[in-house]
Amino acid sequence: MEHSERIEALETRIAYQDQTIEDLNAAITEQWKVIDLLTKKVVTLEEQVRSGAYIADPANDKPPPHY
């Protein structure tokens, strides 16, 4: 294999590797956006649970139909 062929093969590999790195970076960036959104939702839910927003009032809670 000549030097020019080897250099061309290496340049091709580098081009593919650069594209792969860009694709992986885009995927990671998107995943961090989702993680941030989910983290905010968990914090909101924790605050609501701690404040008692999800505690059922037995006076308004009807028993299931099988009772």
N, C-alpha and C positions, 0 to 999 in steps of 0.2 A: 504494500500500500504506500503510495507516495505521500509526501508531506502535505501537499495541497489537498489530497483526499482526506487525510487525517484531520487537517484543520477544518475542512468543511463539515466533516462528521461531528467534530467537537462543537462547532458553531451551531449546528442543528440541535444537538443535545442541549446546549445552553438555552437556546430559544424555547424548546419544550419545557425545560426546567423553570425558566422565567415565567412562562404561562401557568404552569402548575402552582408556583409560588403565589402568583396573583390570584388564582382561583381559590387557593386555600386561605389567603388573607381575606378575601371577600366572604367566604363561608364563616370564618371566625368572627369577622365584624358583625355579620348578621346574627350569629349565635349570641354575641354579647348584647346586642339590642334586645333579643328575646329574654335573655337572663335578667337584664335590667328591668324590663317590663314585669316579669314574673316576680322579681324581688319586691318591686313596689306594690304589687297586688298582695303578696304575702304580708307585708308590713301593714297594709290597709286592713286586711282581714284580722290580723293580730290585734290591731287597735279596736276594731269593732267587737271582737270577742271579749277583750279586756273591759270594754265599756259596758258590756251586758246587752248589746244590741241583738244578740242571737239567743238570749234566754227566753224560753217560751213562757207565756203566762198561762198557768193551769186553768184559770177561769175561762179563757178564750179557746183553749185547746180541746177539741172534741176527741173522744176515744175512737180508735179505728173501728170500721164496720164489723169486724169479726168478734167484738166483745159484746 
